[in-house]
Amino acid sequence: MVTDVTSTATTAAAQAEMKKSTGMNKDDFLKLFVTQLQNQDPLNPQDGTQFISQLAQLTQVEQAYNTNSNLQNMLNQGSNSATLAAVTLIGKQVEAQGNQLELKSGSPSTIQYKLDSAADQVTVTVADQSGKVVRTLSGGSKGAGVGSVAWDGTDDAGNQLAAGAYSFSVSAKTASGSNVTAAGLVSGKVDGVDMSGASPVLSIGALKLKLTEVTSVSGGA
């Protein structure tokens, strides 16, 4: 069974690490113990209580190494599962909370957001990669839930901006001026996965999303 193989490999790894750190594992100690018993003076036998106490201590140390190895194995399995899950998302349409936005040459972009309650005025601010605000958009009044506003890719002066990654923020207010909680949404088709870091990062064109940020997945493009 796969479990048996994994358990055996984990135990062997723990014993190897223990021997590397302490210079001895339980098997080495038992061999030394037997050799000393075989070569002791029959007329003046050594007290075995000390050997048993040392063996018990060594066994506890070995169990600690086994526990650490098992925990590391579980962490590795979790990491492998996350990597596999990320790879299976390639070609899928995903949605996540975020403030990233990709502007493609020759086509407008749709900025999505979610409101906790209805708002009389929604304002979307677009910034470039340096954080400089390039466009302020009015979304008008919106009900609670998901809303969107179109951006033609121009700045406030009407100049066409370069294609690439941008960021946005959403603010919403009621007629009385009270703030409404608003969150940006990012959606798109996953076209790649970066597995060089501690956790997988999904690529959606010029945008990067952590796997843990994904809130929904659909099969179509």
C-alpha positions as CSV (number, residue, x, y, z in Angstrom):
1,M,0.0,0.0,0.0
2,V,1.0,3.6,-0.6
3,T,0.5,4.4,3.1
4,D,2.9,1.6,4.1
5,V,5.6,2.8,1.7
6,T,5.2,6.4,2.9
7,S,5.4,5.4,6.6
8,T,8.5,3.3,6.0
9,A,10.2,6.1,4.1
10,T,9.3,8.6,6.8
11,T,10.6,6.3,9.6
12,A,13.9,5.7,7.7
13,A,14.3,9.4,7.1
14,A,13.7,10.1,10.8
15,Q,16.3,7.5,11.8
16,A,18.8,8.9,9.4
17,E,18.3,12.4,10.7
18,M,18.5,11.2,14.3
19,K,21.8,9.4,13.6
20,K,23.2,12.5,11.9
21,S,22.3,14.7,14.9
22,T,23.2,12.3,17.8
23,G,25.6,9.9,16.2
24,M,23.4,6.9,17.1
25,N,19.9,5.5,16.7
26,K,18.1,2.9,18.6
27,D,19.5,0.0,16.5
28,D,23.0,1.2,17.1
29,F,22.4,1.4,20.8
30,L,20.9,-2.2,20.9
31,K,24.0,-3.5,19.0
32,L,26.3,-1.8,21.5
33,F,24.2,-3.1,24.4
34,V,24.4,-6.7,23.2
35,T,28.1,-6.5,22.6
36,Q,28.7,-5.2,26.1
37,L,26.6,-7.9,27.6
38,Q,28.5,-10.6,25.6
39,N,31.9,-9.2,26.7
40,Q,31.2,-8.4,30.3
41,D,32.9,-10.2,33.2
42,P,30.6,-13.1,34.3
43,L,31.9,-12.7,37.9
44,N,31.2,-9.0,37.9
45,P,28.2,-8.4,35.7
46,Q,27.2,-4.8,34.9
47,D,24.0,-3.3,36.1
48,G,21.4,-3.4,33.3
49,T,19.2,-0.8,34.8
50,Q,21.3,2.0,33.4
51,F,21.2,0.5,29.9
52,I,17.4,0.2,30.1
53,S,17.1,3.8,31.2
54,Q,19.3,5.0,28.4
55,L,17.4,2.9,25.9
56,A,14.1,4.4,27.1
57,Q,15.5,7.9,26.6
58,L,16.8,7.1,23.2
59,T,13.4,5.7,22.2
60,Q,11.8,8.9,23.3
61,V,14.2,10.9,21.2
62,E,13.5,8.6,18.2
63,Q,9.7,9.1,18.6
64,A,10.2,12.8,18.6
65,Y,12.2,12.6,15.3
66,N,9.4,10.3,13.9
67,T,6.8,12.9,14.9
68,N,8.7,15.7,13.3
69,S,9.2,13.7,10.1
70,N,5.5,12.8,10.0
71,L,4.5,16.4,10.4
72,Q,6.8,17.5,7.6
73,N,5.4,14.7,5.4
74,M,1.9,16.0,6.0
75,L,3.0,19.6,5.2
76,N,4.5,18.3,1.9
77,Q,1.4,16.5,1.0
78,G,-0.7,19.6,1.6
79,S,1.7,21.6,-0.6
80,N,1.5,19.0,-3.3
81,S,-2.4,19.0,-3.1
82,A,-2.4,22.8,-3.5
83,T,-0.1,22.6,-6.5
84,L,-2.3,20.0,-8.2
85,A,-5.4,22.1,-7.5
86,A,-3.7,25.2,-9.0
87,V,-2.7,23.3,-12.2
88,T,-6.2,22.0,-12.7
89,L,-7.5,25.6,-12.9
90,I,-5.6,26.3,-16.1
91,G,-8.1,27.1,-18.7
92,K,-10.9,27.7,-16.2
93,Q,-12.7,30.9,-15.4
94,V,-12.1,32.1,-11.9
95,E,-13.3,34.9,-9.7
96,A,-11.5,36.4,-6.6
97,Q,-11.6,39.4,-4.4
98,G,-8.9,41.8,-5.4
99,N,-8.1,45.2,-6.9
100,Q,-6.1,44.2,-10.0
101,L,-7.1,45.2,-13.5
102,E,-5.7,44.4,-16.9
103,L,-6.0,46.8,-19.8
104,K,-5.7,45.1,-23.2
105,S,-4.8,47.0,-26.3
106,G,-7.8,48.0,-28.4
107,S,-10.5,46.8,-26.0
108,P,-12.2,48.4,-23.0
109,S,-12.1,46.8,-19.5
110,T,-14.9,46.0,-17.1
111,I,-14.2,46.7,-13.5
112,Q,-16.3,44.6,-11.1
113,Y,-17.1,45.2,-7.4
114,K,-19.4,44.0,-4.7
115,L,-21.5,46.2,-2.4
116,D,-22.7,45.1,1.0
117,S,-25.8,47.4,0.7
118,A,-27.3,49.8,-1.8
119,A,-25.4,53.0,-2.6
120,D,-26.4,56.3,-4.2
121,Q,-23.0,57.0,-5.5
122,V,-20.2,54.6,-6.5
123,T,-16.8,55.9,-7.5
124,V,-14.1,53.8,-9.0
125,T,-10.5,55.1,-9.1
126,V,-7.9,53.6,-11.4
127,A,-4.2,53.8,-10.7
128,D,-1.1,52.7,-12.7
129,Q,1.6,50.4,-11.4
130,S,3.4,53.3,-9.6
131,G,0.2,54.1,-7.7
132,K,-0.6,57.3,-9.6
133,V,-4.3,57.9,-10.2
134,V,-5.0,57.9,-13.9
135,R,-8.8,57.8,-14.1
136,T,-11.8,58.4,-11.8
137,L,-15.0,56.8,-12.9
138,S,-18.6,57.3,-11.7
139,G,-20.7,54.3,-11.3
140,G,-23.9,56.1,-10.3
141,S,-26.3,54.4,-7.9
142,K,-26.2,50.7,-7.4
143,G,-28.1,48.1,-5.4
144,A,-26.4,45.6,-3.0
145,G,-24.4,42.8,-4.7
146,V,-22.2,42.7,-7.7
147,G,-21.9,45.8,-9.9
148,S,-19.6,46.9,-12.7
149,V,-18.3,49.9,-14.6
150,A,-16.7,50.1,-18.0
151,W,-13.3,51.7,-18.6
152,D,-12.2,52.6,-22.1
153,G,-8.5,52.7,-21.2
154,T,-8.1,56.5,-21.3
155,D,-6.9,58.8,-18.5
156,D,-8.9,61.8,-17.1
157,A,-7.5,63.9,-20.0
158,G,-8.7,61.5,-22.6
159,N,-5.3,60.1,-23.5
160,Q,-5.1,56.4,-24.4
161,L,-3.0,54.5,-21.8
162,A,-0.6,51.6,-22.4
163,A,-1.8,48.1,-22.1
164,G,-0.8,46.3,-18.9
165,A,-1.7,45.8,-15.3
166,Y,-3.5,48.5,-13.3
167,S,-5.2,48.7,-9.9
168,F,-8.4,50.1,-8.8
169,S,-10.3,51.1,-5.6
170,V,-14.0,51.4,-5.0
171,S,-15.8,53.8,-2.7
172,A,-19.6,54.0,-2.2
173,K,-21.9,56.3,-0.2
174,T,-25.5,56.6,0.6
175,A,-27.6,59.7,0.0
176,S,-26.8,60.8,3.5
177,G,-23.1,60.4,3.0
178,S,-22.6,57.2,4.9
179,N,-20.0,54.8,3.6
180,V,-21.0,51.5,2.1
181,T,-18.6,48.6,2.3
182,A,-17.3,47.8,-1.2
183,A,-14.8,45.2,-2.4
184,G,-13.2,44.9,-5.8
185,L,-13.5,41.7,-7.8
186,V,-11.1,40.1,-10.3
187,S,-12.2,37.5,-12.8
188,G,-10.7,35.9,-15.9
189,K,-9.3,32.8,-17.5
190,V,-6.3,31.2,-15.8
191,D,-3.5,30.8,-18.4
192,G,-0.6,29.7,-16.2
193,V,0.6,28.8,-12.7
194,D,3.8,30.0,-10.9
195,M,5.0,27.4,-8.4
196,S,8.3,28.9,-7.5
197,G,7.1,30.4,-4.2
198,A,5.6,28.9,-1.0
199,S,2.1,28.8,-2.5
200,P,0.9,28.6,-6.1
201,V,0.2,31.9,-7.9
202,L,-2.3,31.9,-10.8
203,S,-1.7,34.0,-13.9
204,I,-4.6,35.7,-15.7
205,G,-2.9,37.6,-18.5
206,A,-0.9,40.3,-16.7
207,L,-2.6,39.7,-13.4
208,K,-1.4,37.5,-10.6
209,L,-3.7,35.8,-8.0
210,K,-2.9,33.6,-5.1
211,L,-4.8,30.3,-5.1
212,T,-6.2,31.1,-1.7
213,E,-7.8,34.3,-3.1
214,V,-10.1,32.4,-5.5
215,T,-13.7,32.4,-4.5
216,S,-15.4,30.7,-7.5
217,V,-14.5,28.6,-10.5
218,S,-16.4,27.9,-13.7
219,G,-15.5,25.6,-16.6
220,G,-16.0,27.8,-19.6
221,A,-13.8,30.6,-21.0
